[in-house]
């Protein structure tokens, strides 16, 4: 009832994770990336406490006509895990299919900007069939990021460089998600990591991982003070 009166969101809900769920996610990512817990937690706190980013998102939501379906309170949920991958991996290319408002895009670009300040260059590409998607990706964050509008599979087919970090969050049908993985297969290398934002409902990344000899794990999120039961992060990686 409280959410119904206070929130403007009708899809792609934003929320925080419970404290224990955040700790579970940190342990989960530490295992995949072969890092200690404290390193992962440091980056979760870095993103959570980035007041410049939070103020930017709140202002953008308030000032944009497209922000009428977004809440001004900034809550990243499982996307904090995406940020950690980008900070630890120092990827040269991050690709996210399905941008929607752009919360993931701007968070990932903030990670790339921090990487750049440490001497590691990186580029973000988001894909979306909606020409109005990604309105949050602007300002300094556009220095390292861009949206490719059109069919995601067509956009992926036009990429020429290796993909270090790939995030699927577009058409959630089994066939389409699987076709995305087939399309990027030749762009992957031994250190490439794939994240699925739909693994709680669709085994496409699990199937692709088993067929290509990659490891697969799934983390389920637990939203804090929200009616939505949460999604998760499916991860495909080479051991």
Secondary structure, 3 states (H helix, E strand, C coil): CHHHHHCCCCCCCCCCECHHHHHHHHHHHHHHHCCCHHHHHHHHHHHHCCHHHHHHHHHHHHHCHHHHHCCCCCCCCCHHHHHHHHHHHCCCEEEEECCCCCHHHHHHHHHHHHHHHCCCCCEEEEEECCCCCCCCCCHHHHHCEEEEECCHHHHHHCCCCCCCEEEECCCCCHHHHHHHHHHHHHHCCCCCEEEECCCCCCCHHHHHHHHHCCEEEEEECCECCCCCCCCEEEEEECC
